[in-house]
Amino acid sequence: MKQQTEIKTLKEGKFVIIDDEPCTIVSVQHSKPGKHGAAKARIDAIGLFDGQKRSIVNPVDAKVYVPIVERKSAQVLSIAGSTAQLMDSSDYSTFELTIPDELKDKVKQGEEISYIAAMGKMKIQMRG
């Protein structure tokens, strides 16, 4: 799911969709309007799920899409290698997610973890 907003309303730490990938905004820089044009904004962001850097430059009144990012919690049912089988705490659905390398020692069977979901993708993320 996504919604549309103007570039001038975006701030660091919020989310934006660049190249059909939900991203976290790292920096927003505005430039003054030129002789024949509108003020522009450069947005640098990092992909939520792939970690790649992306950027866009558009007029500040241009429309962009913002992903609806949900933070959810789940219980770890089992761990097999780098994959965890999880059960959502609200709807009790079960699914599998890959455990990120930096969280391998923190995800333990039987414990609650948090994860993010946006645009049909999910990722384990520690609370913070």
C-alpha positions as YAML, in Angstrom:
chain: A
units: angstrom
residues:
- id: 1
  name: MET
  ca: [0.00, 0.00, 0.00]
- id: 2
  name: LYS
  ca: [1.14, 3.52, -0.73]
- id: 3
  name: GLN
  ca: [-0.10, 7.08, -0.70]
- id: 4
  name: GLN
  ca: [0.82, 10.21, -2.62]
- id: 5
  name: THR
  ca: [2.37, 13.36, -1.16]
- id: 6
  name: GLU
  ca: [4.37, 16.42, -2.27]
- id: 7
  name: ILE
  ca: [8.16, 16.39, -2.05]
- id: 8
  name: LYS
  ca: [8.22, 19.54, 0.14]
- id: 9
  name: THR
  ca: [6.47, 17.61, 2.97]
- id: 10
  name: LEU
  ca: [9.18, 14.90, 3.17]
- id: 11
  name: LYS
  ca: [11.65, 14.87, 6.08]
- id: 12
  name: GLU
  ca: [14.70, 12.83, 7.13]
- id: 13
  name: GLY
  ca: [13.77, 9.52, 8.73]
- id: 14
  name: LYS
  ca: [10.47, 9.26, 6.83]
- id: 15
  name: PHE
  ca: [9.81, 6.92, 3.91]
- id: 16
  name: VAL
  ca: [9.57, 7.41, 0.13]
- id: 17
  name: ILE
  ca: [9.30, 5.11, -2.88]
- id: 18
  name: ILE
  ca: [12.19, 5.40, -5.36]
- id: 19
  name: ASP
  ca: [12.42, 2.98, -8.32]
- id: 20
  name: ASP
  ca: [9.48, 0.94, -6.91]
- id: 21
  name: GLU
  ca: [11.43, 0.28, -3.70]
- id: 22
  name: PRO
  ca: [10.43, 1.61, -0.25]
- id: 23
  name: CYS
  ca: [13.31, 3.70, 1.16]
- id: 24
  name: THR
  ca: [14.20, 5.57, 4.35]
- id: 25
  name: ILE
  ca: [15.12, 9.22, 3.68]
- id: 26
  name: VAL
  ca: [18.69, 10.04, 4.74]
- id: 27
  name: SER
  ca: [18.84, 13.68, 3.62]
- id: 28
  name: VAL
  ca: [16.70, 16.33, 1.92]
- id: 29
  name: GLN
  ca: [18.32, 19.36, 0.29]
- id: 30
  name: HIS
  ca: [16.37, 22.25, -1.21]
- id: 31
  name: SER
  ca: [17.73, 24.57, -3.89]
- id: 32
  name: LYS
  ca: [16.46, 28.07, -4.60]
- id: 33
  name: PRO
  ca: [14.31, 28.69, -7.66]
- id: 34
  name: GLY
  ca: [16.24, 29.68, -10.77]
- id: 35
  name: LYS
  ca: [15.39, 32.35, -13.30]
- id: 36
  name: HIS
  ca: [13.06, 30.07, -15.27]
- id: 37
  name: GLY
  ca: [12.20, 27.30, -12.86]
- id: 38
  name: ALA
  ca: [10.82, 26.18, -9.57]
- id: 39
  name: ALA
  ca: [12.74, 25.30, -6.43]
- id: 40
  name: LYS
  ca: [14.08, 21.77, -6.53]
- id: 41
  name: ALA
  ca: [14.71, 19.17, -3.84]
- id: 42
  name: ARG
  ca: [17.27, 16.38, -3.81]
- id: 43
  name: ILE
  ca: [16.29, 13.37, -1.73]
- id: 44
  name: ASP
  ca: [18.90, 10.76, -0.78]
- id: 45
  name: ALA
  ca: [17.50, 7.52, 0.61]
- id: 46
  name: ILE
  ca: [18.47, 3.94, 1.44]
- id: 47
  name: GLY
  ca: [16.31, 0.96, 0.47]
- id: 48
  name: LEU
  ca: [14.45, -0.59, 3.40]
- id: 49
  name: PHE
  ca: [14.85, -4.14, 2.15]
- id: 50
  name: ASP
  ca: [17.95, -4.09, -0.09]
- id: 51
  name: GLY
  ca: [20.09, -1.39, 1.59]
- id: 52
  name: GLN
  ca: [20.94, 0.31, -1.73]
- id: 53
  name: LYS
  ca: [21.44, 4.08, -1.93]
- id: 54
  name: ARG
  ca: [19.01, 5.91, -4.21]
- id: 55
  name: SER
  ca: [18.33, 9.56, -4.92]
- id: 56
  name: ILE
  ca: [15.87, 11.71, -6.83]
- id: 57
  name: VAL
  ca: [15.84, 15.39, -7.83]
- id: 58
  name: ASN
  ca: [12.42, 16.94, -8.49]
- id: 59
  name: PRO
  ca: [10.60, 20.26, -8.09]
- id: 60
  name: VAL
  ca: [9.37, 20.70, -4.51]
- id: 61
  name: ASP
  ca: [5.73, 20.67, -5.65]
- id: 62
  name: ALA
  ca: [6.10, 17.36, -7.54]
- id: 63
  name: LYS
  ca: [4.13, 14.39, -6.23]
- id: 64
  name: VAL
  ca: [5.85, 11.21, -5.01]
- id: 65
  name: TYR
  ca: [4.56, 8.02, -3.47]
- id: 66
  name: VAL
  ca: [5.16, 7.18, 0.18]
- id: 67
  name: PRO
  ca: [4.91, 3.54, 1.32]
- id: 68
  name: ILE
  ca: [2.75, 2.61, 4.27]
- id: 69
  name: VAL
  ca: [5.25, 0.85, 6.52]
- id: 70
  name: GLU
  ca: [3.78, -1.29, 9.28]
- id: 71
  name: ARG
  ca: [5.75, -2.30, 12.35]
- id: 72
  name: LYS
  ca: [4.50, -5.61, 13.70]
- id: 73
  name: SER
  ca: [5.55, -8.19, 16.24]
- id: 74
  name: ALA
  ca: [5.83, -11.95, 15.93]
- id: 75
  name: GLN
  ca: [6.93, -14.94, 17.96]
- id: 76
  name: VAL
  ca: [9.86, -17.04, 16.73]
- id: 77
  name: LEU
  ca: [8.56, -20.60, 16.32]
- id: 78
  name: SER
  ca: [11.76, -22.19, 15.02]
- id: 79
  name: ILE
  ca: [15.13, -21.34, 13.47]
- id: 80
  name: ALA
  ca: [16.69, -23.33, 10.64]
- id: 81
  name: GLY
  ca: [20.06, -21.94, 9.55]
- id: 82
  name: SER
  ca: [19.50, -18.29, 8.67]
- id: 83
  name: THR
  ca: [15.71, -18.62, 8.33]
- id: 84
  name: ALA
  ca: [13.22, -18.05, 11.14]
- id: 85
  name: GLN
  ca: [9.67, -19.36, 11.14]
- id: 86
  name: LEU
  ca: [7.48, -16.68, 12.71]
- id: 87
  name: MET
  ca: [3.89, -16.35, 13.91]
- id: 88
  name: ASP
  ca: [2.32, -12.89, 13.74]
- id: 89
  name: SER
  ca: [1.13, -11.70, 17.18]
- id: 90
  name: SER
  ca: [-2.08, -10.12, 15.88]
- id: 91
  name: ASP
  ca: [-3.50, -12.48, 13.22]
- id: 92
  name: TYR
  ca: [-1.53, -15.66, 14.14]
- id: 93
  name: SER
  ca: [-0.42, -16.26, 10.53]
- id: 94
  name: THR
  ca: [2.88, -18.11, 10.11]
- id: 95
  name: PHE
  ca: [5.61, -17.22, 7.63]
- id: 96
  name: GLU
  ca: [9.38, -17.46, 7.18]
- id: 97
  name: LEU
  ca: [11.88, -14.61, 7.02]
- id: 98
  name: THR
  ca: [15.65, -14.55, 6.60]
- id: 99
  name: ILE
  ca: [17.49, -13.42, 9.72]
- id: 100
  name: PRO
  ca: [19.82, -10.47, 8.94]
- id: 101
  name: ASP
  ca: [23.50, -11.20, 9.70]
- id: 102
  name: GLU
  ca: [23.71, -8.48, 12.39]
- id: 103
  name: LEU
  ca: [20.76, -10.03, 14.28]
- id: 104
  name: LYS
  ca: [21.74, -13.73, 14.14]
- id: 105
  name: ASP
  ca: [22.70, -13.90, 17.84]
- id: 106
  name: LYS
  ca: [19.69, -11.82, 18.99]
- id: 107
  name: VAL
  ca: [16.86, -13.85, 17.40]
- id: 108
  name: LYS
  ca: [16.03, -16.81, 19.65]
- id: 109
  name: GLN
  ca: [13.33, -19.46, 19.51]
- id: 110
  name: GLY
  ca: [10.24, -18.66, 21.61]
- id: 111
  name: GLU
  ca: [10.99, -14.93, 21.85]
- id: 112
  name: GLU
  ca: [9.09, -11.95, 20.47]
- id: 113
  name: ILE
  ca: [10.72, -10.00, 17.65]
- id: 114
  name: SER
  ca: [9.55, -7.03, 15.61]
- id: 115
  name: TYR
  ca: [9.42, -6.84, 11.85]
- id: 116
  name: ILE
  ca: [8.45, -4.31, 9.23]
- id: 117
  name: ALA
  ca: [6.13, -4.87, 6.30]
- id: 118
  name: ALA
  ca: [5.73, -2.62, 3.25]
- id: 119
  name: MET
  ca: [4.57, -3.21, -0.33]
- id: 120
  name: GLY
  ca: [4.36, -6.98, 0.12]
- id: 121
  name: LYS
  ca: [7.88, -7.33, 1.55]
- id: 122
  name: MET
  ca: [8.88, -8.09, 5.13]
- id: 123
  name: LYS
  ca: [12.09, -7.84, 7.15]
- id: 124
  name: ILE
  ca: [13.10, -8.67, 10.73]
- id: 125
  name: GLN
  ca: [14.07, -5.54, 12.66]
- id: 126
  name: MET
  ca: [14.91, -5.12, 16.34]
- id: 127
  name: ARG
  ca: [12.91, -2.65, 18.37]
- id: 128
  name: GLY
  ca: [14.49, 0.72, 18.68]
...
